[in-house]
């Protein structure tokens, strides 16, 4: 997996995630105080780095488990989505009283982001 593919998938994931929160901004604002303010530039950079790390790990896992093509990448993406962000967010609902709708909003972002990344990385492979 080349650096260009990782960068393209990272930019796409970042853009899709940003669009997700813009589309659901009203819902997010009603559920979280973090949504009220425009994020500081350093937070945007940090979010891009998080997405870059996500793509790097995902691409590495595809290689490690020998997954090829879009179908396999999408399957792995769904398994990882359920196994990590969904379960972590469920824990925040159960133990930290995070509203279910807020956790669902974040889970949706993770799903859309990982699927976009999977398509790009899967096609690139």
LUMVO-937772 format. One record per atom (N, C-alpha, C): residue in three letters; z, y, x; atom name. Coordinates in nm, 4 decimals. Layout:
BEGIN
residu, zz, yy, xx, atome
ALA, Z, Y, X, CA;
...
//
This chain:
BEGIN
residu, zz, yy, xx, atome
UNK, 0.0000, -0.1174, 0.0851, N;
UNK, 0.0000, 0.0000, 0.0000, CA;
UNK, 0.0000, 0.1227, 0.0890, C;
UNK, -0.0944, 0.2081, 0.0687, N;
UNK, -0.1087, 0.3249, 0.1528, CA;
UNK, -0.0239, 0.4426, 0.1090, C;
UNK, -0.0095, 0.5340, 0.2014, N;
UNK, 0.0678, 0.6550, 0.1770, CA;
UNK, 0.0046, 0.7374, 0.0647, C;
UNK, -0.1273, 0.7426, 0.0616, N;
UNK, -0.1960, 0.8212, -0.0417, CA;
UNK, -0.1640, 0.7659, -0.1806, C;
UNK, -0.1671, 0.6360, -0.1962, N;
UNK, -0.1366, 0.5745, -0.3256, CA;
UNK, 0.0061, 0.6064, -0.3692, C;
UNK, 0.0990, 0.5974, -0.2765, N;
UNK, 0.2394, 0.6279, -0.3074, CA;
UNK, 0.2540, 0.7744, -0.3472, C;
UNK, 0.1867, 0.8638, -0.2763, N;
UNK, 0.1948, 1.0064, -0.3091, CA;
UNK, 0.1309, 1.0361, -0.4450, C;
UNK, 0.0158, 0.9770, -0.4727, N;
UNK, -0.0505, 0.9988, -0.6020, CA;
UNK, 0.0387, 0.9490, -0.7158, C;
UNK, 0.0925, 0.8296, -0.7010, N;
UNK, 0.1805, 0.7743, -0.8047, CA;
UNK, 0.3078, 0.8575, -0.8192, C;
UNK, 0.3580, 0.9103, -0.7088, N;
UNK, 0.4780, 0.9943, -0.7136, CA;
UNK, 0.4515, 1.1244, -0.7878, C;
UNK, 0.3406, 1.1876, -0.7583, N;
UNK, 0.3049, 1.3120, -0.8282, CA;
UNK, 0.2857, 1.2831, -0.9769, C;
UNK, 0.2150, 1.1755, -1.0083, N;
UNK, 0.1910, 1.1405, -1.1491, CA;
UNK, 0.3232, 1.1122, -1.2210, C;
UNK, 0.4104, 1.0360, -1.1579, N;
UNK, 0.5409, 1.0067, -1.2181, CA;
UNK, 0.6229, 1.1320, -1.2399, C;
UNK, 0.6215, 1.2216, -1.1444, N;
UNK, 0.6943, 1.3480, -1.1547, CA;
UNK, 0.6381, 1.4326, -1.2690, C;
UNK, 0.5064, 1.4415, -1.2779, N;
UNK, 0.4423, 1.5221, -1.3828, CA;
UNK, 0.4707, 1.4632, -1.5210, C;
UNK, 0.4586, 1.3322, -1.5342, N;
UNK, 0.4841, 1.2669, -1.6626, CA;
UNK, 0.6296, 1.2858, -1.7049, C;
UNK, 0.7207, 1.2726, -1.6116, N;
UNK, 0.8618, 1.2915, -1.6419, CA;
UNK, 0.8899, 1.4355, -1.6841, C;
UNK, 0.8292, 1.5306, -1.6142, N;
UNK, 0.8456, 1.6717, -1.6514, CA;
UNK, 0.7918, 1.6972, -1.7911, C;
UNK, 0.6758, 1.6409, -1.8211, N;
UNK, 0.6165, 1.6568, -1.9539, CA;
UNK, 0.7044, 1.5944, -2.0616, C;
UNK, 0.7664, 1.4817, -2.0293, N;
UNK, 0.8562, 1.4141, -2.1233, CA;
UNK, 0.9699, 1.5072, -2.1645, C;
UNK, 1.0343, 1.5666, -2.0663, N;
UNK, 1.1475, 1.6530, -2.0981, CA;
UNK, 1.1043, 1.7843, -2.1617, C;
UNK, 0.9836, 1.8304, -2.1328, N;
UNK, 0.9325, 1.9494, -2.2028, CA;
UNK, 0.9036, 1.9145, -2.3490, C;
UNK, 0.8461, 1.7969, -2.3719, N;
UNK, 0.8137, 1.7548, -2.5082, CA;
UNK, 0.9393, 1.7350, -2.5926, C;
UNK, 1.0436, 1.6844, -2.5304, N;
UNK, 1.1677, 1.6576, -2.6022, CA;
UNK, 1.2769, 1.7589, -2.5672, C;
UNK, 1.2350, 1.8760, -2.5246, N;
UNK, 1.3295, 1.9792, -2.4818, CA;
UNK, 1.4293, 2.0188, -2.5876, C;
UNK, 1.3848, 2.0285, -2.7104, N;
UNK, 1.4756, 2.0679, -2.8184, CA;
UNK, 1.5815, 1.9606, -2.8412, C;
UNK, 1.5382, 1.8372, -2.8434, N;
UNK, 1.6331, 1.7257, -2.8599, CA;
UNK, 1.7305, 1.7232, -2.7430, C;
UNK, 1.6755, 1.7348, -2.6222, N;
UNK, 1.7577, 1.7318, -2.5010, CA;
UNK, 1.8592, 1.8455, -2.5024, C;
UNK, 1.8156, 1.9652, -2.5407, N;
UNK, 1.9047, 2.0815, -2.5437, CA;
UNK, 2.0198, 2.0599, -2.6415, C;
UNK, 1.9937, 1.9894, -2.7496, N;
UNK, 2.0992, 1.9620, -2.8459, CA;
UNK, 2.1991, 1.8574, -2.8000, C;
UNK, 2.1620, 1.7806, -2.6994, N;
UNK, 2.2468, 1.6700, -2.6539, CA;
UNK, 2.3121, 1.6928, -2.5179, C;
UNK, 2.2596, 1.7873, -2.4395, N;
UNK, 2.3055, 1.8029, -2.3019, CA;
UNK, 2.3073, 1.9498, -2.2620, C;
UNK, 2.4127, 1.9902, -2.1966, N;
UNK, 2.4193, 2.1279, -2.1462, CA;
UNK, 2.3247, 2.1479, -2.0282, C;
UNK, 2.2865, 2.0416, -1.9617, N;
UNK, 2.1950, 2.0516, -1.8470, CA;
UNK, 2.0570, 2.0991, -1.8904, C;
UNK, 2.0224, 2.0779, -2.0161, N;
UNK, 1.8891, 2.1133, -2.0634, CA;
UNK, 1.8747, 2.2617, -2.0942, C;
UNK, 1.9847, 2.3329, -2.1021, N;
UNK, 1.9808, 2.4730, -2.1415, CA;
UNK, 1.9164, 2.5600, -2.0345, C;
UNK, 1.9444, 2.5320, -1.9117, N;
UNK, 1.8943, 2.6145, -1.8011, CA;
UNK, 1.7677, 2.5547, -1.7417, C;
UNK, 1.6847, 2.6428, -1.6883, N;
UNK, 1.5691, 2.5963, -1.6124, CA;
UNK, 1.6222, 2.5406, -1.4804, C;
UNK, 1.5749, 2.4224, -1.4381, N;
UNK, 1.6289, 2.3636, -1.3150, CA;
UNK, 1.6001, 2.4495, -1.1921, C;
UNK, 1.6957, 2.4532, -1.1029, N;
UNK, 1.6793, 2.5256, -0.9767, CA;
UNK, 1.5688, 2.4581, -0.8951, C;
UNK, 1.4984, 2.5348, -0.8108, N;
UNK, 1.3907, 2.4762, -0.7297, CA;
UNK, 1.4361, 2.3565, -0.6470, C;
UNK, 1.5558, 2.3610, -0.5919, N;
UNK, 1.6019, 2.2491, -0.5101, CA;
UNK, 1.6175, 2.1223, -0.5947, C;
UNK, 1.6503, 2.1393, -0.7239, N;
UNK, 1.6613, 2.0220, -0.8110, CA;
UNK, 1.5236, 1.9615, -0.8388, C;
UNK, 1.4232, 2.0457, -0.8477, N;
UNK, 1.2868, 1.9961, -0.8679, CA;
UNK, 1.2409, 1.9168, -0.7445, C;
UNK, 1.2736, 1.9683, -0.6271, N;
UNK, 1.2406, 1.8969, -0.5031, CA;
UNK, 1.3155, 1.7639, -0.4988, C;
UNK, 1.4437, 1.7680, -0.5330, N;
UNK, 1.5247, 1.6455, -0.5332, CA;
UNK, 1.4685, 1.5436, -0.6314, C;
UNK, 1.4227, 1.5907, -0.7466, N;
UNK, 1.3649, 1.4994, -0.8456, CA;
UNK, 1.2351, 1.4381, -0.7950, C;
UNK, 1.1533, 1.5171, -0.7258, N;
UNK, 1.0310, 1.4608, -0.6682, CA;
UNK, 1.0657, 1.3554, -0.5630, C;
UNK, 1.1664, 1.3813, -0.4807, N;
UNK, 1.2085, 1.2837, -0.3792, CA;
UNK, 1.2578, 1.1563, -0.4467, C;
UNK, 1.3322, 1.1701, -0.5572, N;
UNK, 1.3768, 1.0513, -0.6317, CA;
UNK, 1.2568, 0.9706, -0.6808, C;
UNK, 1.1558, 1.0406, -0.7316, N;
UNK, 1.0363, 0.9721, -0.7807, CA;
UNK, 0.9611, 0.9066, -0.6658, C;
UNK, 0.9525, 0.9751, -0.5541, N;
UNK, 0.8882, 0.9185, -0.4349, CA;
UNK, 0.9595, 0.7907, -0.3906, C;
UNK, 1.0906, 0.7914, -0.3926, N;
UNK, 1.1669, 0.6711, -0.3567, CA;
UNK, 1.1439, 0.5595, -0.4584, C;
UNK, 1.1396, 0.5948, -0.5855, N;
UNK, 1.1116, 0.4962, -0.6895, CA;
UNK, 0.9777, 0.4284, -0.6647, C;
UNK, 0.8754, 0.5074, -0.6379, N;
UNK, 0.7417, 0.4525, -0.6146, CA;
UNK, 0.7398, 0.3673, -0.4886, C;
UNK, 0.8040, 0.4121, -0.3832, N;
UNK, 0.8083, 0.3370, -0.2583, CA;
UNK, 0.8750, 0.2009, -0.2789, C;
UNK, 0.9878, 0.2001, -0.3484, N;
UNK, 1.0587, 0.0739, -0.3752, CA;
UNK, 0.9746, -0.0156, -0.4654, C;
UNK, 0.9155, 0.0427, -0.5692, N;
UNK, 0.8337, -0.0362, -0.6610, CA;
UNK, 0.7148, -0.0994, -0.5890, C;
UNK, 0.6454, -0.0216, -0.5082, N;
UNK, 0.5313, -0.0741, -0.4321, CA;
UNK, 0.5771, -0.1844, -0.3360, C;
UNK, 0.6922, -0.1650, -0.2733, N;
UNK, 0.7461, -0.2679, -0.1839, CA;
UNK, 0.7797, -0.3959, -0.2575, C;
UNK, 0.8370, -0.3828, -0.3771, N;
UNK, 0.8684, -0.5018, -0.4569, CA;
UNK, 0.7426, -0.5755, -0.5011, C;
UNK, 0.6402, -0.4997, -0.5392, N;
UNK, 0.5138, -0.5647, -0.5757, CA;
UNK, 0.4621, -0.6508, -0.4613, C;
UNK, 0.4679, -0.5954, -0.3423, N;
UNK, 0.4213, -0.6692, -0.2247, CA;
UNK, 0.5116, -0.7889, -0.1968, C;
UNK, 0.6420, -0.7671, -0.2031, N;
UNK, 0.7386, -0.8730, -0.1705, CA;
UNK, 0.7281, -0.9928, -0.2640, C;
UNK, 0.7033, -0.9675, -0.3922, N;
UNK, 0.6952, -1.0791, -0.4870, CA;
UNK, 0.5525, -1.1258, -0.5097, C;
UNK, 0.4570, -1.0615, -0.4433, N;
UNK, 0.3180, -1.1052, -0.4490, CA;
UNK, 0.2458, -1.0725, -0.5788, C;
UNK, 0.2861, -0.9638, -0.6423, N;
UNK, 0.2212, -0.9230, -0.7668, CA;
UNK, 0.0945, -0.8459, -0.7338, C;
UNK, -0.0136, -0.8817, -0.8018, N;
UNK, -0.1409, -0.8124, -0.7851, CA;
UNK, -0.1917, -0.7673, -0.9204, C;
UNK, -0.2555, -0.6543, -0.9252, N;
UNK, -0.3210, -0.6068, -1.0459, CA;
UNK, -0.2295, -0.5307, -1.1390, C;
UNK, -0.2923, -0.4680, -1.2369, N;
UNK, -0.2206, -0.3831, -1.3313, CA;
UNK, -0.1278, -0.4644, -1.4215, C;
UNK, -0.1752, -0.5766, -1.4706, N;
UNK, -0.0932, -0.6582, -1.5606, CA;
UNK, 0.0372, -0.7022, -1.4973, C;
UNK, 0.0293, -0.7531, -1.3770, N;
UNK, 0.1507, -0.7948, -1.3070, CA;
UNK, 0.2415, -0.6774, -1.2762, C;
UNK, 0.1825, -0.5641, -1.2392, N;
UNK, 0.2617, -0.4446, -1.2096, CA;
UNK, 0.3337, -0.3950, -1.3349, C;
UNK, 0.2642, -0.3981, -1.4489, N;
UNK, 0.3278, -0.3563, -1.5738, CA;
UNK, 0.4409, -0.4519, -1.6131, C;
UNK, 0.4192, -0.5813, -1.5941, N;
UNK, 0.5237, -0.6781, -1.6238, CA;
UNK, 0.6477, -0.6558, -1.5389, C;
UNK, 0.6278, -0.6356, -1.4096, N;
UNK, 0.7409, -0.6088, -1.3208, CA;
UNK, 0.8093, -0.4782, -1.3600, C;
UNK, 0.7305, -0.3776, -1.3961, N;
UNK, 0.7874, -0.2481, -1.4371, CA;
UNK, 0.8785, -0.2650, -1.5577, C;
UNK, 0.8358, -0.3426, -1.6557, N;
UNK, 0.9186, -0.3630, -1.7757, CA;
UNK, 1.0477, -0.4373, -1.7439, C;
UNK, 1.0375, -0.5382, -1.6589, N;
UNK, 1.1571, -0.6130, -1.6193, CA;
UNK, 1.2553, -0.5220, -1.5447, C;
UNK, 1.2036, -0.4435, -1.4527, N;
UNK, 1.2893, -0.3512, -1.3777, CA;
UNK, 1.3493, -0.2443, -1.4683, C;
UNK, 1.2720, -0.1959, -1.5650, N;
UNK, 1.3222, -0.0942, -1.6570, CA;
UNK, 1.4402, -0.1467, -1.7381, C;
UNK, 1.4258, -0.2661, -1.7930, N;
UNK, 1.5356, -0.3254, -1.8701, CA;
UNK, 1.6541, -0.3572, -1.7784, C;
UNK, 1.6244, -0.4112, -1.6610, N;
UNK, 1.7300, -0.4566, -1.5706, CA;
UNK, 1.8088, -0.3465, -1.5037, C;
UNK, 1.7529, -0.2270, -1.4953, N;
UNK, 1.8244, -0.1206, -1.4242, CA;
UNK, 1.8521, 0.0015, -1.5118, C;
UNK, 1.7562, 0.0914, -1.5369, N;
UNK, 1.7939, 0.2109, -1.6119, CA;
UNK, 1.8508, 0.1818, -1.7501, C;
UNK, 1.7933, 0.0863, -1.8233, N;
UNK, 1.8445, 0.0587, -1.9576, CA;
UNK, 1.9896, 0.0105, -1.9509, C;
UNK, 2.0176, -0.0820, -1.8609, N;
UNK, 2.1543, -0.1327, -1.8516, CA;
UNK, 2.2514, -0.0281, -1.7977, C;
UNK, 2.2079, 0.0524, -1.7027, N;
UNK, 2.2942, 0.1586, -1.6501, CA;
UNK, 2.3223, 0.2616, -1.7591, C;
UNK, 2.2200, 0.3005, -1.8327, N;
UNK, 2.2392, 0.3973, -1.9406, CA;
UNK, 2.3257, 0.3394, -2.0522, C;
UNK, 2.3107, 0.2109, -2.0815, N;
UNK, 2.3977, 0.1470, -2.1813, CA;
UNK, 2.5433, 0.1523, -2.1363, C;
UNK, 2.5652, 0.1338, -2.0077, N;
UNK, 2.7012, 0.1455, -1.9546, CA;
UNK, 2.7570, 0.2858, -1.9713, C;
UNK, 2.6722, 0.3868, -1.9559, N;
UNK, 2.7198, 0.5242, -1.9732, CA;
UNK, 2.7548, 0.5507, -2.1199, C;
UNK, 2.6837, 0.4858, -2.2115, N;
UNK, 2.7166, 0.4991, -2.3535, CA;
UNK, 2.8491, 0.4291, -2.3824, C;
UNK, 2.8647, 0.3092, -2.3291, N;
UNK, 2.9853, 0.2300, -2.3564, CA;
UNK, 3.1113, 0.2865, -2.2910, C;
UNK, 3.0996, 0.3338, -2.1686, N;
UNK, 3.2189, 0.3686, -2.0922, CA;
UNK, 3.2418, 0.5181, -2.0723, C;
UNK, 3.1385, 0.6002, -2.0926, N;
UNK, 3.1533, 0.7432, -2.0668, CA;
UNK, 3.1244, 0.8281, -2.1896, C;
UNK, 3.1068, 0.7621, -2.3029, N;
UNK, 3.0813, 0.8314, -2.4292, CA;
UNK, 2.9569, 0.9188, -2.4279, C;
UNK, 2.8575, 0.8802, -2.3491, N;
UNK, 2.7291, 0.9494, -2.3519, CA;
UNK, 2.6652, 0.9185, -2.4870, C;
UNK, 2.6144, 1.0208, -2.5557, N;
UNK, 2.5506, 0.9940, -2.6858, CA;
UNK, 2.4328, 0.8967, -2.6725, C;
UNK, 2.4220, 0.8068, -2.7677, N;
UNK, 2.3155, 0.7068, -2.7664, CA;
UNK, 2.1786, 0.7745, -2.7610, C;
UNK, 2.1608, 0.8824, -2.8352, N;
UNK, 2.0315, 0.9520, -2.8365, CA;
UNK, 1.9975, 1.0105, -2.6993, C;
UNK, 2.0980, 1.0586, -2.6273, N;
UNK, 2.0733, 1.1119, -2.4931, CA;
UNK, 2.0349, 0.9994, -2.3985, C;
UNK, 2.1062, 0.8882, -2.4059, N;
UNK, 2.0716, 0.7734, -2.3217, CA;
UNK, 1.9315, 0.7226, -2.3560, C;
UNK, 1.8969, 0.7198, -2.4845, N;
UNK, 1.7642, 0.6753, -2.5264, CA;
UNK, 1.6560, 0.7708, -2.4757, C;
UNK, 1.6854, 0.9003, -2.4764, N;
UNK, 1.5908, 0.9991, -2.4242, CA;
UNK, 1.5627, 0.9734, -2.2763, C;
UNK, 1.6686, 0.9509, -2.1994, N;
UNK, 1.6527, 0.9226, -2.0567, CA;
UNK, 1.5835, 0.7873, -2.0344, C;
UNK, 1.6178, 0.6881, -2.1160, N;
UNK, 1.5531, 0.5565, -2.1034, CA;
UNK, 1.4030, 0.5674, -2.1312, C;
UNK, 1.3668, 0.6475, -2.2293, N;
UNK, 1.2253, 0.6688, -2.2583, CA;
UNK, 1.1522, 0.7326, -2.1420, C;
UNK, 1.2172, 0.8296, -2.0781, N;
UNK, 1.1588, 0.8924, -1.9595, CA;
UNK, 1.1350, 0.7889, -1.8503, C;
UNK, 1.2357, 0.7057, -1.8253, N;
UNK, 1.2220, 0.6027, -1.7233, CA;
UNK, 1.1103, 0.5052, -1.7571, C;
UNK, 1.0985, 0.4696, -1.8850, N;
UNK, 0.9936, 0.3759, -1.9250, CA;
UNK, 0.8549, 0.4352, -1.9012, C;
UNK, 0.8331, 0.5563, -1.9488, N;
UNK, 0.7021, 0.6194, -1.9322, CA;
UNK, 0.6701, 0.6360, -1.7839, C;
UNK, 0.7681, 0.6814, -1.7074, N;
UNK, 0.7462, 0.7046, -1.5639, CA;
UNK, 0.7115, 0.5750, -1.4915, C;
UNK, 0.7871, 0.4690, -1.5154, N;
UNK, 0.7636, 0.3448, -1.4422, CA;
UNK, 0.6319, 0.2803, -1.4857, C;
UNK, 0.5930, 0.2977, -1.6115, N;
UNK, 0.4645, 0.2425, -1.6554, CA;
UNK, 0.3477, 0.3165, -1.5916, C;
UNK, 0.3564, 0.4485, -1.5833, N;
UNK, 0.2508, 0.5263, -1.5171, CA;
UNK, 0.2408, 0.4871, -1.3701, C;
UNK, 0.3547, 0.4768, -1.3055, N;
UNK, 0.3579, 0.4357, -1.1645, CA;
UNK, 0.2971, 0.2966, -1.1496, C;
UNK, 0.3331, 0.2048, -1.2393, N;
UNK, 0.2819, 0.0673, -1.2318, CA;
UNK, 0.1302, 0.0632, -1.2464, C;
UNK, 0.0758, 0.1409, -1.3374, N;
UNK, -0.0698, 0.1427, -1.3561, CA;
UNK, -0.1376, 0.1937, -1.2294, C;
UNK, -0.0882, 0.3042, -1.1751, N;
UNK, -0.1514, 0.3630, -1.0572, CA;
UNK, -0.1403, 0.2689, -0.9380, C;
UNK, -0.0213, 0.2184, -0.9129, N;
UNK, -0.0015, 0.1297, -0.7988, CA;
UNK, -0.0760, -0.0017, -0.8199, C;
UNK, -0.0761, -0.0523, -0.9440, N;
UNK, -0.1471, -0.1758, -0.9734, CA;
UNK, -0.2970, -0.1637, -0.9541, C;
UNK, -0.3541, -0.0512, -0.9946, N;
UNK, -0.4974, -0.0282, -0.9753, CA;
UNK, -0.5280, -0.0127, -0.8275, C;
UNK, -0.4426, 0.0566, -0.7568, N;
UNK, -0.4652, 0.0844, -0.6143, CA;
UNK, -0.4625, -0.0440, -0.5318, C;
UNK, -0.3836, -0.1396, -0.5757, N;
UNK, -0.3735, -0.2661, -0.5011, CA;
UNK, -0.4999, -0.3444, -0.5216, C;
//
